Amino acid sequence: MTVAAIDCGTNSVRLLVADAAPDGGLADLDRRLILTRLGQGVDATGRFHPDALQRTLDAFAEYAAVIAEHRVERVRLVATSAARDASNRDEFFAGARERLGVDAEIISGDEEAALSFRGALTALPDVATPALVMDIGGGSTELVIGAGGTVPRIDHGLSLDIGSVRVRERFLAGDPPTAEQVARASDYIDSLLDSCGIPFGEVATWIGVGGTATSLSAVNQRLPEYDRVKVHGSTITRSDLAALTQRLLGAAVAQVRDLPSMHPKRADVICAGSLIADRVGRRVSVDLTVSESDILDGIALGLLGA
């Protein structure tokens, strides 16, 4: 059976077309990403910007052609933080249905966290536990702690309203951000992390998934271009993450955009994403392992098991 998973987030729309692999995992047929910034201004206005909505619906149309080409049997489209917050989300629903032929599901932060955890732990089944999976999106950050295995066990999971787009728009207006702006953003992130209930001190493995973590890995490795194989399973030490965060916060967007492995449409928000990762890193005692398998993989595995 061939399935398609679509993850529509605040910053990107991603597609995975896959079959079941003999080992119970996934055999990728097509995996792609389009940065549409659906969450542009949603934090301030509570509505989708017309341009952002059109960019996202255009991405759906492109993905519909890929899905048809692969003769996909099951499709699931999930929408996360931005779609939860937008008052004009009915336009989004109608446009998605028209282009993809399926209804978009606005999933809860808890389900988003669980799907990310399943995807990450399926690709890294033998890590020490408890494992903390961190998915920094554009509008929210999911934190899940548990154990891997044939059926991953989630002990605690939650979604926090801190993401690369949200933090950048709300706190880090400067180019580059000022020290005062960074301090305010750090205090806000810290306040949410300190009250979230995650036992950071017990974490044996820290896994980062999603575009923020994978982009940071590519930059940290100084890759001449983005390389999924080199990113998956790579490690960023906490000291390297702290140094990289300071470097990104101190750089203008134009300078970040020139980094060879950086997607130009992620350049303006990666400093905020890195800051969130660094604040988590200050609370755990292990370095960051980066996984290319995430919520998309969790969605696809669910479709294959349905």
Secondary structure as GFF3:
##gff-version 3
##sequence-region A 1 306
A	DSSP	beta_strand	2	8	.	.	.	ID=ss1
A	DSSP	beta_strand	12	20	.	.	.	ID=ss2
A	DSSP	beta_strand	26	35	.	.	.	ID=ss3
A	DSSP	alpha_helix	42	45	.	.	.	ID=ss4
A	DSSP	alpha_helix	50	69	.	.	.	ID=ss5
A	DSSP	beta_strand	74	79	.	.	.	ID=ss6
A	DSSP	alpha_helix	81	85	.	.	.	ID=ss7
A	DSSP	alpha_helix	89	100	.	.	.	ID=ss8
A	DSSP	beta_strand	104	106	.	.	.	ID=ss9
A	DSSP	alpha_helix	109	123	.	.	.	ID=ss10
A	DSSP	beta_strand	131	136	.	.	.	ID=ss11
A	DSSP	beta_strand	141	147	.	.	.	ID=ss12
A	DSSP	beta_strand	153	160	.	.	.	ID=ss13
A	DSSP	alpha_helix	164	170	.	.	.	ID=ss14
A	DSSP	alpha_helix	179	194	.	.	.	ID=ss15
A	DSSP	three_ten_helix	200	202	.	.	.	ID=ss16
A	DSSP	beta_strand	205	209	.	.	.	ID=ss17
A	DSSP	alpha_helix	211	220	.	.	.	ID=ss18
A	DSSP	alpha_helix	228	231	.	.	.	ID=ss19
A	DSSP	beta_strand	235	236	.	.	.	ID=ss20
A	DSSP	alpha_helix	238	249	.	.	.	ID=ss21
A	DSSP	alpha_helix	253	257	.	.	.	ID=ss22
A	DSSP	three_ten_helix	264	266	.	.	.	ID=ss23
A	DSSP	alpha_helix	270	281	.	.	.	ID=ss24
A	DSSP	beta_strand	288	290	.	.	.	ID=ss25
A	DSSP	alpha_helix	295	305	.	.	.	ID=ss26
###
